[in-house]
Amino acid sequence: MQPNPHELRNRKGKACLLKALEGEDFARKTVSFYKYVSLKNPQDTRNALFTEWEQLGILGRTYLSPEGINAQINVPEPNWDAFLESINSKYWLAGVPLKIGVEQDDMSFLKLTIKVKHRIVADGLSDDEIDLDCIGKHINAEEMNEKIADPEALVVDMRNDYEYEIGRFEGAICPKTETFRKALPKAVEMALTHKNKPVVLYCTGGIRCEKASAYFLKKGFTDVSQMCGGIIDYAHEVREKGLDMRYKGKNYVFDERVAERISDDVLSSCHQCETPADTYVN
């Protein structure tokens, strides 16, 4: 008997959820991942995933669509191995790269939400405007630093304006729009003079710049790279290898943490009094 999708959702209020989290005697690990993969029946996949993850005590927000999965969750540390077994047991998820949060917070998510969408990243594109089988080259942190130092390379931030405001790579340009669908055409327009020069794209965890790199290549750009794993993996790799940190400020994240600090630099200022500040409220 198939589970009723209307029953597979959280029904508790925020106060109740907070109380439950505060009473936990274990830590949680905040992690995100995505994968562009064809899903023939995302609703059935969603129901099965919700049932599994609810039993494991996983909280967070996940989107499924015919083009794949985009997940931001936190996992009880005692259930971490069971979570890994859960995703690696699925042919379409096995081996998916996981991005562990730079700053951990047990309260990063309050409930489990899994939704089926038309796209895992809203892009406003028709199917003939993009080919996800043809994407930009993935580069690591060391290669990213080399690109930033290259005067011929153009580094493009594919995030929203409020994300770019509190943190960014040195010398990066940004379309400064409020949505990804608006950022795509504007980013291409800003980069037109670099059509035959190196263009490097980055975002939070890689999902937006992967799609953007395919869009750039479709528009005739010939040398397109993307930061593998986004800002999250870059920060981990820089610290592990002792590289120069070329990302300054905070990394905006879409959970209760709001942002995680990557460097001590404060790049923005209060919108009211104009003193240096990079903490978002409301």
C-alpha positions in Angstrom: 0.0 0.0 0.0 1.4 3.4 -1.0 1.7 6.0 1.7 -0.6 9.0 1.5 1.5 12.0 0.4 -0.7 14.3 2.4 0.4 12.5 5.6 4.1 12.7 4.8 4.7 16.2 6.1 5.5 18.0 9.3 2.4 19.0 11.3 4.0 20.5 14.4 4.4 24.2 15.1 7.6 26.1 15.5 7.5 26.3 19.3 7.1 22.5 19.5 9.9 21.9 17.0 12.3 24.2 18.9 11.5 22.5 22.2 12.2 19.1 20.7 15.6 20.2 19.3 16.6 21.8 22.5 15.9 18.5 24.3 18.2 16.5 22.0 21.3 15.0 23.6 23.3 14.5 20.4 24.8 16.8 17.8 23.6 17.3 14.2 25.7 17.6 11.1 24.6 20.2 8.5 25.2 19.0 4.9 24.1 19.8 1.4 24.2 18.0 -1.9 22.8 18.1 -5.4 22.7 16.0 -8.5 21.4 16.5 -11.9 19.9 13.2 -12.8 16.7 12.1 -14.6 13.9 11.1 -12.3 10.9 9.6 -14.0 8.6 9.7 -11.0 9.8 12.4 -8.5 6.6 12.2 -6.4 7.1 8.6 -5.6 10.8 9.2 -5.0 9.8 12.1 -2.7 7.5 9.9 -0.6 10.0 7.1 -0.2 12.8 9.6 0.7 10.6 11.4 3.2 9.7 8.1 4.9 13.4 7.1 5.2 14.7 10.4 6.4 11.9 11.0 8.9 12.8 7.6 10.5 16.5 8.8 10.7 15.5 12.1 12.3 16.8 14.2 9.4 15.6 17.8 9.1 16.0 20.2 6.3 14.7 21.3 2.9 15.0 19.2 -0.3 13.7 19.8 -3.8 13.1 17.0 -6.3 12.2 17.4 -10.0 12.5 15.4 -13.2 16.0 17.0 -13.5 17.3 15.8 -10.1 17.7 16.6 -6.4 18.8 19.6 -4.4 19.1 19.0 -0.6 20.1 21.1 2.4 19.7 19.1 5.6 21.0 18.3 9.0 21.6 14.7 10.2 21.8 13.4 13.7 25.4 12.3 14.2 24.4 8.9 15.6 22.5 8.3 12.3 25.2 9.6 10.0 26.3 6.1 8.8 22.7 5.1 8.3 22.2 8.2 6.2 25.2 7.4 4.0 24.0 3.9 3.6 20.6 5.3 2.6 21.8 7.5 -0.2 24.5 5.1 -1.5 21.9 2.3 -1.8 20.1 4.3 -4.5 21.6 4.0 -8.0 20.7 7.6 -8.7 22.4 9.0 -5.6 25.3 6.6 -5.0 28.6 8.5 -4.5 27.0 12.0 -4.7 29.5 14.6 -3.3 28.4 15.9 0.1 29.2 19.4 1.2 29.6 19.7 5.0 28.8 23.1 6.4 31.7 25.3 7.2 30.1 26.3 10.5 27.9 23.8 12.3 24.7 24.6 14.2 22.3 22.0 15.5 19.4 24.4 14.9 20.2 25.0 11.2 16.8 23.3 10.3 13.7 22.8 12.4 11.7 20.4 10.3 11.8 18.0 7.3 10.4 19.4 4.1 10.7 17.6 0.7 8.9 19.2 -2.3 8.5 18.3 -5.9 9.3 21.2 -8.3 9.5 21.8 -12.0 13.2 22.4 -11.6 15.6 22.0 -8.7 16.9 25.4 -9.5 14.4 27.8 -11.1 16.1 29.1 -14.3 13.3 30.3 -16.6 14.9 28.4 -19.5 13.4 26.2 -22.1 14.9 22.8 -22.7 16.7 23.9 -25.9 18.5 26.7 -24.1 20.7 24.5 -22.0 22.4 21.1 -22.2 23.4 19.7 -18.8 25.5 17.0 -20.6 27.8 19.9 -21.7 29.1 21.8 -18.7 32.1 23.8 -17.7 35.3 22.3 -16.3 35.4 21.7 -12.5 38.3 23.3 -10.8 39.6 22.9 -7.3 40.6 25.6 -4.7 44.2 25.8 -5.9 43.1 26.3 -9.5 40.5 28.8 -8.4 43.2 30.9 -6.8 45.3 30.7 -10.0 42.2 31.9 -12.0 41.7 34.8 -9.6 45.3 35.9 -10.1 45.0 35.6 -13.9 44.3 39.1 -15.4 42.8 37.4 -18.4 40.2 35.5 -16.4 36.8 36.8 -15.5 35.3 35.5 -12.2 31.5 35.6 -12.1 29.4 35.2 -8.9 26.2 33.5 -9.9 24.4 34.2 -6.6 21.9 36.8 -5.7 22.8 40.4 -4.8 22.2 39.9 -1.0 24.5 36.9 -1.0 27.3 38.8 -2.9 26.9 41.8 -0.6 28.3 40.0 2.5 31.0 37.8 0.9 32.7 37.2 -2.4 35.9 36.2 -4.2 38.4 38.9 -4.8 37.7 40.7 -8.1 34.5 38.8 -8.8 31.7 40.5 -10.7 28.0 39.8 -10.0 24.8 40.4 -12.0 23.3 41.7 -8.7 19.8 40.3 -9.3 17.4 38.9 -6.8 16.9 35.6 -8.6 18.9 33.1 -10.5 16.6 33.3 -13.5 17.3 37.0 -13.9 21.1 36.5 -13.2 21.7 34.1 -16.1 21.1 36.5 -19.1 22.6 39.4 -17.2 25.8 37.5 -16.4 26.2 36.5 -20.1 25.7 40.1 -21.1 28.3 41.3 -18.6 30.8 38.7 -19.8 30.4 39.2 -23.6 33.9 40.8 -23.9 35.3 37.6 -22.5 33.7 35.2 -25.0 37.1 33.8 -26.0 38.8 34.3 -22.7 38.6 32.3 -19.4 35.3 32.7 -17.6 35.1 31.2 -14.0 31.7 30.7 -12.3 31.0 30.1 -8.7 28.1 29.9 -6.2 27.4 28.5 -2.7 27.6 24.7 -3.4 27.9 24.4 -7.1 24.4 23.7 -8.3 23.8 27.1 -9.8 27.2 27.6 -11.5 26.9 24.1 -13.0 23.7 25.0 -14.8 25.1 28.5 -15.6 28.2 27.0 -17.1 26.0 24.9 -19.5 24.2 28.1 -20.4 27.4 30.0 -21.1 28.7 27.3 -23.3 25.4 27.2 -25.2 25.8 31.0 -25.7 29.2 30.5 -27.5 31.7 30.9 -24.7 34.7 28.6 -25.2 36.6 28.6 -22.0 34.2 28.1 -19.0 35.2 26.7 -15.6 33.2 26.3 -12.4 34.3 26.1 -8.8 33.8 22.4 -7.8 31.7 22.3 -4.7 31.2 26.0 -4.6 32.3 28.3 -1.7 31.7 25.5 0.8 34.2 23.1 -0.6 36.6 25.9 -1.4 36.7 27.0 2.2 37.3 23.4 3.5 40.1 22.8 0.9 41.9 26.1 1.5 42.0 25.3 5.3 43.0 21.7 4.8 45.9 22.6 2.4 47.0 25.9 3.9 46.2 27.9 0.7 45.6 31.6 0.5 41.9 32.4 1.3 40.8 34.4 -1.6 37.1 34.4 -0.6 36.4 37.3 1.8 33.5 37.7 4.3 30.6 35.4 4.9 28.9 32.7 2.8 25.1 33.2 2.7 23.2 29.9 3.4 19.5 29.2 3.1 18.8 27.9 6.6 18.5 29.2 10.2 22.3 30.0 10.3 21.7 32.6 7.5 25.4 32.9 6.9 28.7 31.1 7.8 31.9 33.1 8.3 34.7 32.3 5.9 37.1 35.1 6.7 37.2 37.9 9.2 36.6 40.6 6.6 33.4 42.6 6.8 32.6 43.8 3.3 29.2 45.3 3.8 27.6 48.0 5.9 24.4 48.5 7.8 21.6 49.7 5.5 20.5 52.2 8.1 23.5 53.7 9.9 26.2 52.6 7.3 28.6 51.2 9.9 30.4 48.0 8.9 28.1 45.0 9.3 27.4 41.7 7.7 24.6 40.2 9.8 21.2 39.9 8.2 18.1 40.4 10.2 14.6 39.5 8.8 
